[in-house]
Amino acid sequence: MTIELERASRRGDLRDDLTGLVGRRTAGYSLEAPFYTSREVFDLDMEAVFTKHWLFVATAAEVPEPGDFVTVDVGPYSVIVVRDDDEQVRAFHNVCRHRGSRILDDRCGSVGNLVCPYHHWTYNVDGRLLHAENQPATLNRSRFGLKPVHVRDVGGFVFVCLADEPPADFDEVAARIEPYLAPYELGRTKVAHQVDLVEEGNWKLVMENNRECYHCDGHPELLGAYFPLHGYTAEDVPLRLRRVWERFERATEALEASCLRQGFPRETLRELDDRPTGFMISHAPLDGAGKSYHVGGEAVCRKRLGAIADDRFGDFHLHMQPNSWFHMLSDNAVVFTVLPLGPDRTFLRTTWLVHEDAEEGVDYDLPTLTHVWNATNAQDSAFVARAQRGVEDPSYQPGPYSEVEGDVDAFVTWYVSRVRAHLSGRAY
């Protein structure tokens, strides 16, 4: 057997193994260990999920002016997100069309043109090749522009998709999300702070941890404003949380009245597991003063966002499969993006947005603005690392989700369906 045939045979055996692993998944239970520990499953995740679906990678506030850029690494891919001279957000592969050199090394910055540092091929910020020295006059420059990446700005949040043909349902999802985001006017915000963490766990454990509050007793700072009631109903809330539930009901009534006065949409949308672009929209009150994530629910910035007319506007939050979640408050927004680094390492970026006219030291200070989520991130990072060590233990076996972990089950169900579709060669 030739080397090529041997490799093809091994790939076929591996595909059969992965198909069997996916097929054994039991609904309502956590995944088998290889989903969190195996290099082969990690590579499958990159192929089936992260190169085929829409990913949240940046806020529009990170590229406010023409020439402003950020670079994002998605597995082996590097992507440039840049605002062009017509003020449109574009995305390109960070690869020179000459001999493949990386063009930009910095995480963010501003440029007039995109210039490859190797042989100085020069591209406009719309991707057109402008200059290539020592090439024949017959060179057709239009054939050698930067390779584009699909990109969408949805209400101030920038998504990219590396697939040749992205999931077609994204247009519908964006149209449903944008009316909720519009009042916050995120295009008129600025980045107040940004923190990057590497969590010592598989990306799915990071996402699963975010999708439940079963563990929220481990977040004392967050519970200064957050009602730890996600997944509960009035009938099943435990006795220890009954007084919290009563405050929650009163705060919910006040929030609904505020939304009605402001014409803000109130419908909860939950389509997490049955479509290619899974998402959830929910608007929940905050405890105490109900204004922001701070001690007693007090505000952390004196300037409200956009057209929000009520300080006590709770937490409008959005979940997007596979890699992001967003919290919009009356006075700031906190957004999160997750990107895999390896089977047991995950990149998490947290970005705080405030009104573009808010002044640090006058309207807000960074320690107050960031305290709750910095503490919560550190605590979650420890939880994820513990979970990773657990699933690596030979004694681990999948366990049942609780009644308040429905969104975890929905995430895993979505993930398994995407991987199964990829392995079977089916379209989205």
C-alpha positions as CSV (number, residue, x, y, z in Angstrom):
1,M,0.0,0.0,0.0
2,T,1.4,3.4,-0.9
3,I,1.9,6.1,1.7
4,E,-1.0,8.1,0.3
5,L,-3.4,5.1,0.5
6,E,-2.2,4.4,4.1
7,R,-2.9,8.0,5.1
8,A,-6.3,7.9,3.4
9,S,-7.1,4.7,5.2
10,R,-6.2,6.2,8.6
11,R,-8.3,9.3,7.8
12,G,-11.2,7.0,7.0
13,D,-10.8,5.1,10.2
14,L,-10.6,8.3,12.2
15,R,-13.8,9.6,10.5
16,D,-15.6,6.4,11.5
17,D,-14.3,6.7,15.1
18,L,-15.6,10.3,15.3
19,T,-18.9,9.4,13.7
20,G,-19.4,6.7,16.3
21,L,-18.4,9.1,19.1
22,V,-20.9,11.7,17.9
23,G,-23.6,9.1,17.4
24,R,-23.3,7.8,21.0
25,R,-24.2,11.2,22.5
26,T,-27.0,10.8,25.0
27,A,-29.4,13.8,25.2
28,G,-29.5,15.4,28.6
29,Y,-26.0,14.2,29.5
30,S,-22.6,15.8,29.3
31,L,-20.3,14.7,26.5
32,E,-17.8,11.9,26.6
33,A,-14.2,12.7,27.5
34,P,-12.7,12.8,24.0
35,F,-14.9,15.7,23.1
36,Y,-12.9,17.8,25.7
37,T,-9.5,16.1,25.5
38,S,-8.8,14.7,22.0
39,R,-6.6,16.5,19.4
40,E,-8.7,14.7,16.7
41,V,-11.9,16.1,18.1
42,F,-10.3,19.6,18.5
43,D,-9.3,19.5,14.8
44,L,-12.9,18.4,13.9
45,D,-14.3,21.3,15.9
46,M,-12.2,23.7,13.9
47,E,-13.4,22.2,10.6
48,A,-17.0,21.7,11.5
49,V,-17.7,24.7,13.7
50,F,-15.1,27.5,13.6
51,T,-14.4,27.5,9.8
52,K,-18.1,27.1,8.9
53,H,-20.2,29.3,11.2
54,W,-20.4,33.0,12.0
55,L,-18.1,34.0,14.8
56,F,-18.2,37.2,16.9
57,V,-14.7,38.6,16.7
58,A,-14.8,42.4,17.5
59,T,-17.0,45.4,18.2
60,A,-17.4,48.1,15.6
61,A,-16.1,50.5,18.3
62,E,-12.6,48.8,18.0
63,V,-12.4,50.1,14.4
64,P,-14.0,53.5,14.6
65,E,-12.1,55.3,11.8
66,P,-11.0,54.4,8.2
67,G,-7.8,52.4,8.4
68,D,-8.4,51.2,12.0
69,F,-7.9,47.4,12.2
70,V,-7.8,44.4,14.5
71,T,-6.4,41.0,13.8
72,V,-8.0,37.8,15.0
73,D,-6.6,34.2,15.0
74,V,-9.1,31.4,14.4
75,G,-7.1,28.2,14.6
76,P,-4.5,28.3,11.7
77,Y,-6.2,31.3,10.1
78,S,-5.4,35.0,10.7
79,V,-8.0,37.5,9.8
80,I,-7.8,41.3,9.4
81,V,-10.9,43.3,10.3
82,V,-10.5,46.9,9.0
83,R,-12.7,49.9,8.3
84,D,-12.3,51.1,4.7
85,D,-12.3,54.6,3.3
86,D,-16.0,54.4,2.8
87,E,-16.4,53.6,6.5
88,Q,-17.5,50.0,5.8
89,V,-16.1,47.2,7.9
90,R,-14.2,44.6,5.8
91,A,-12.3,41.4,6.6
92,F,-9.5,39.7,4.8
93,H,-7.1,36.8,5.2
94,N,-3.9,38.2,6.7
95,V,-1.8,36.6,3.9
96,C,0.1,38.5,1.2
97,R,-0.9,37.4,-2.3
98,H,2.8,37.4,-3.4
99,R,4.4,34.6,-1.5
100,G,2.2,34.2,1.5
101,S,3.9,36.4,4.1
102,R,1.9,37.5,7.1
103,I,1.0,41.2,6.6
104,L,0.0,42.5,10.0
105,D,1.5,41.3,13.3
106,D,-0.1,43.8,15.7
107,R,-3.3,42.9,17.4
108,C,-4.8,46.3,16.5
109,G,-3.8,49.7,15.1
110,S,-4.3,52.1,12.2
111,V,-2.9,52.1,8.7
112,G,-3.2,54.2,5.5
113,N,-2.6,51.1,3.4
114,L,-1.9,47.5,4.2
115,V,1.8,46.9,3.3
116,C,3.4,43.5,3.4
117,P,6.7,43.9,5.3
118,Y,8.5,41.2,3.3
119,H,8.5,42.6,-0.3
120,H,6.2,45.6,0.2
121,W,3.2,44.6,-1.8
122,T,0.7,47.3,-0.9
123,Y,-3.1,46.9,-0.6
124,N,-5.8,49.5,-0.1
125,V,-7.9,48.9,3.0
126,D,-10.7,47.7,0.6
127,G,-8.3,44.8,-0.3
128,R,-7.2,46.0,-3.8
129,L,-3.6,45.5,-4.8
130,L,-2.1,49.0,-5.3
131,H,1.6,48.3,-5.7
132,A,3.8,45.3,-6.6
133,E,7.3,46.3,-7.5
134,N,9.3,44.4,-10.3
135,Q,6.3,42.8,-11.8
136,P,5.6,42.7,-15.5
137,A,3.3,45.3,-17.0
138,T,1.0,42.5,-17.9
139,L,0.3,41.6,-14.3
140,N,-3.4,41.7,-13.7
141,R,-3.5,43.4,-10.3
142,S,-7.3,42.8,-10.0
143,R,-6.5,39.0,-9.6
144,F,-4.2,39.5,-6.6
145,G,-6.2,41.5,-4.1
146,L,-6.4,40.3,-0.5
147,K,-8.6,37.3,-0.1
148,P,-11.9,38.5,1.5
149,V,-13.6,36.9,4.5
150,H,-17.3,37.2,4.9
151,V,-18.1,39.9,7.5
152,R,-21.2,41.5,9.0
153,D,-21.7,44.4,11.4
154,V,-24.8,43.6,13.4
155,G,-25.8,46.6,15.5
156,G,-22.2,47.3,16.4
157,F,-21.0,43.7,16.7
158,V,-18.7,42.3,14.0
159,F,-19.0,38.7,12.9
160,V,-16.9,36.9,10.4
161,C,-17.3,33.5,8.6
162,L,-14.4,31.7,7.0
163,A,-16.6,29.4,4.9
164,D,-17.0,29.9,1.1
165,E,-20.8,29.8,1.7
166,P,-21.8,30.9,5.2
167,P,-25.0,29.7,6.8
168,A,-27.8,31.5,5.0
169,D,-29.9,32.0,8.1
170,F,-27.6,34.7,9.5
171,D,-29.5,37.4,7.6
172,E,-32.8,36.4,9.3
173,V,-31.1,36.2,12.7
174,A,-29.5,39.6,12.3
175,A,-32.8,41.1,11.3
176,R,-34.4,39.8,14.5
177,I,-31.6,40.9,16.7
178,E,-31.0,44.4,15.4
179,P,-34.3,46.0,16.7
180,Y,-33.2,45.0,20.3
181,L,-29.7,46.5,19.8
182,A,-30.6,49.7,18.0
183,P,-31.7,51.7,21.1
184,Y,-28.2,51.2,22.6
185,E,-26.6,52.9,19.6
186,L,-23.4,50.9,20.0
187,G,-22.0,52.7,17.0
188,R,-21.7,55.7,19.3
189,T,-19.7,53.9,22.0
190,K,-16.0,53.5,22.6
191,V,-13.8,50.8,24.2
192,A,-13.2,51.7,27.8
193,H,-11.2,48.5,28.5
194,Q,-10.4,45.1,27.2
195,V,-8.9,42.0,28.9
196,D,-7.6,38.8,27.3
197,L,-7.4,35.6,29.2
198,V,-6.3,32.1,28.4
199,E,-8.5,29.6,30.2
200,E,-7.0,26.1,30.9
201,G,-9.9,24.2,29.5
202,N,-11.6,23.1,26.3
203,W,-13.6,25.7,24.5
204,K,-16.8,23.8,25.0
205,L,-16.3,23.8,28.8
206,V,-15.9,27.6,28.7
207,M,-19.2,27.9,26.7
208,E,-21.0,25.4,28.9
209,N,-19.9,27.2,32.1
210,N,-21.3,30.4,30.7
211,R,-24.7,28.9,29.7
212,E,-25.8,28.1,33.3
213,C,-26.0,29.7,36.7
214,Y,-26.1,26.5,38.7
215,H,-22.7,27.5,40.0
216,C,-23.4,31.1,40.6
217,D,-22.9,30.8,44.4
218,G,-19.3,30.9,43.3
219,H,-19.7,34.5,42.0
220,P,-20.3,36.7,45.1
221,E,-19.4,39.9,43.2
222,L,-21.8,39.1,40.4
223,L,-24.6,38.3,42.9
224,G,-24.5,41.9,44.1
225,A,-26.7,42.7,41.1
226,Y,-27.5,39.4,39.3
227,F,-30.6,37.3,40.2
228,P,-29.2,33.7,40.3
229,L,-32.5,32.4,38.9
230,H,-31.7,31.4,35.3
231,G,-33.7,28.3,34.5
232,Y,-36.1,28.5,37.4
233,T,-39.8,29.0,37.4
234,A,-42.1,30.2,40.3
235,E,-43.1,26.6,40.8
236,D,-39.6,25.1,41.1
237,V,-37.5,27.9,42.7
238,P,-35.9,26.4,45.9
239,L,-36.9,27.6,49.3
240,R,-33.4,29.2,49.9
241,L,-34.1,31.5,46.9
242,R,-37.8,32.3,47.6
243,R,-37.1,35.9,48.9
244,V,-34.8,36.5,45.9
245,W,-37.6,35.3,43.7
246,E,-40.0,37.8,45.2
247,R,-37.6,40.7,44.6
248,F,-37.1,39.4,41.1
249,E,-40.8,39.4,40.4
250,R,-41.1,43.0,41.5
251,A,-38.1,44.1,39.5
252,T,-39.5,42.2,36.4
253,E,-42.7,44.2,36.6
254,A,-40.8,47.5,36.8
255,L,-38.6,46.5,33.9
256,E,-41.6,45.5,31.7
257,A,-43.3,48.9,32.5
258,S,-40.1,50.7,31.5
259,C,-39.8,48.8,28.2
260,L,-43.4,49.6,27.4
261,R,-42.8,53.3,28.0
262,Q,-39.7,53.3,25.8
263,G,-41.1,51.1,23.1
264,F,-38.4,48.5,23.7
265,P,-39.2,45.0,22.4
266,R,-40.0,42.5,25.2
267,E,-40.2,39.2,23.5
268,T,-37.7,36.5,24.6
269,L,-36.3,34.7,21.6
270,R,-34.7,31.3,22.2
271,E,-33.5,29.3,19.2
272,L,-30.3,27.9,20.5
273,D,-30.2,24.3,19.2
274,D,-32.4,24.0,16.1
275,R,-30.7,26.2,13.5
276,P,-27.2,26.8,12.1
277,T,-27.0,30.3,13.8
278,G,-28.3,29.5,17.2
279,F,-29.1,32.4,19.4
280,M,-31.1,33.6,22.4
281,I,-32.3,37.0,23.5
282,S,-33.5,37.8,27.0
283,H,-34.0,40.9,29.1
284,A,-33.8,40.5,32.8
285,P,-33.9,42.9,35.7
286,L,-31.0,43.4,38.1
287,D,-31.2,43.3,41.9
288,G,-30.9,46.3,44.2
289,A,-30.8,49.6,42.3
290,G,-31.2,47.6,39.1
291,K,-28.8,49.8,37.1
292,S,-25.6,47.9,36.4
293,Y,-23.2,45.2,37.6
294,H,-21.9,46.9,40.8
295,V,-22.4,46.7,44.5
296,G,-26.2,46.9,45.1
297,G,-26.9,47.2,41.4
298,E,-25.7,50.8,41.2
299,A,-24.5,52.5,38.0
300,V,-20.8,52.3,37.0
301,C,-21.0,55.2,34.4
302,R,-22.8,58.5,34.6
303,K,-23.7,58.6,30.8
304,R,-26.4,56.3,29.5
305,L,-26.0,54.5,26.2
306,G,-27.9,55.6,23.2
307,A,-31.6,56.2,23.6
308,I,-32.0,54.3,26.9
309,A,-34.0,56.6,29.1
310,D,-34.1,54.7,32.3
311,D,-31.2,53.9,34.6
312,R,-33.0,50.8,35.9
313,F,-33.0,49.0,32.6
314,G,-31.7,45.7,33.8
315,D,-29.5,43.4,31.7
316,F,-30.4,42.8,28.1
317,H,-28.4,39.8,27.1
318,L,-27.7,38.0,23.9
319,H,-26.2,34.5,23.4
320,M,-24.8,33.5,20.0
321,Q,-23.6,30.0,19.1
322,P,-20.8,29.0,19.0
323,N,-18.5,31.6,20.7
324,S,-20.1,34.7,22.3
325,W,-22.3,36.3,24.8
326,F,-23.3,40.0,25.4
327,H,-24.6,42.0,28.3
328,M,-26.1,45.5,27.6
329,L,-26.9,47.7,30.5
330,S,-28.2,51.3,30.6
331,D,-24.7,52.7,31.2
332,N,-22.3,50.2,29.6
333,A,-22.0,47.0,27.5
334,V,-19.8,44.0,28.3
335,V,-19.2,41.5,25.5
336,F,-17.3,38.3,25.3
337,T,-15.7,36.2,22.5
338,V,-14.3,32.7,22.8
339,L,-11.7,31.2,20.4
340,P,-10.1,27.7,20.8
341,L,-6.3,27.5,21.2
342,G,-6.0,23.7,21.7
343,P,-7.9,20.8,23.2
344,D,-7.3,22.2,26.7
345,R,-6.7,25.9,26.2
346,T,-9.2,28.6,25.2
347,F,-8.8,32.4,24.5
348,L,-11.4,34.6,26.1
349,R,-11.6,38.3,25.4
350,T,-13.8,40.7,27.5
351,T,-14.6,44.2,26.1
352,W,-16.3,47.0,28.0
353,L,-18.1,49.7,26.0
354,V,-19.2,53.1,27.3
355,H,-20.8,56.1,25.6
356,E,-18.4,57.8,23.2
357,D,-18.6,61.0,25.2
358,A,-18.0,59.4,28.6
359,E,-14.7,60.6,30.2
360,E,-12.6,58.3,32.3
361,G,-12.1,59.8,35.7
362,V,-15.2,61.9,35.3
363,D,-18.0,59.7,34.2
364,Y,-16.4,56.3,35.1
365,D,-13.3,54.8,36.6
366,L,-11.9,51.5,35.4
367,P,-11.7,49.7,38.7
368,T,-15.4,50.2,39.3
369,L,-16.4,49.6,35.7
370,T,-14.5,46.3,35.5
371,H,-14.5,44.9,39.0
372,V,-17.5,42.5,38.8
373,W,-16.6,40.9,35.5
374,N,-12.9,40.7,36.2
375,A,-13.7,38.8,39.4
376,T,-16.3,36.7,37.7
377,N,-13.9,35.8,34.8
378,A,-11.2,34.7,37.3
379,Q,-13.7,32.5,39.2
380,D,-15.0,31.0,36.0
381,S,-11.5,30.4,34.8
382,A,-10.9,28.3,37.9
383,F,-14.1,26.4,37.4
384,V,-13.2,25.6,33.8
385,A,-9.8,24.4,34.8
386,R,-11.3,22.1,37.5
387,A,-13.7,20.7,34.9
388,Q,-10.9,20.1,32.5
389,R,-8.9,18.2,35.1
390,G,-12.0,16.2,35.8
391,V,-12.8,15.1,32.3
392,E,-9.2,14.1,31.8
393,D,-9.5,11.7,34.7
394,P,-10.0,8.1,33.5
395,S,-12.9,7.7,35.9
396,Y,-15.0,10.4,34.2
397,Q,-18.2,9.5,32.6
398,P,-21.0,11.7,31.3
399,G,-23.5,12.9,33.9
400,P,-27.1,14.2,33.7
401,Y,-27.8,17.9,33.4
402,S,-29.9,19.6,36.1
403,E,-33.3,21.1,35.5
404,V,-31.6,24.6,35.4
405,E,-29.0,23.6,32.8
406,G,-31.3,23.7,29.8
407,D,-29.1,26.2,27.9
408,V,-26.1,23.9,28.4
409,D,-28.0,21.0,26.9
410,A,-29.1,23.3,24.1
411,F,-25.5,24.3,23.4
412,V,-24.3,20.7,23.4
413,T,-27.2,19.6,21.2
414,W,-26.4,22.4,18.7
415,Y,-22.7,21.5,18.7
416,V,-23.4,17.8,18.1
417,S,-25.9,18.5,15.3
418,R,-23.3,20.8,13.6
419,V,-20.5,18.2,13.9
420,R,-22.9,15.4,12.7
421,A,-23.9,17.4,9.7
422,H,-20.2,18.0,8.8
423,L,-19.3,14.4,9.1
424,S,-22.2,13.3,7.0
425,G,-21.4,15.9,4.3
426,R,-24.8,17.6,4.7
427,A,-25.3,21.3,4.0
428,Y,-26.3,23.6,6.8
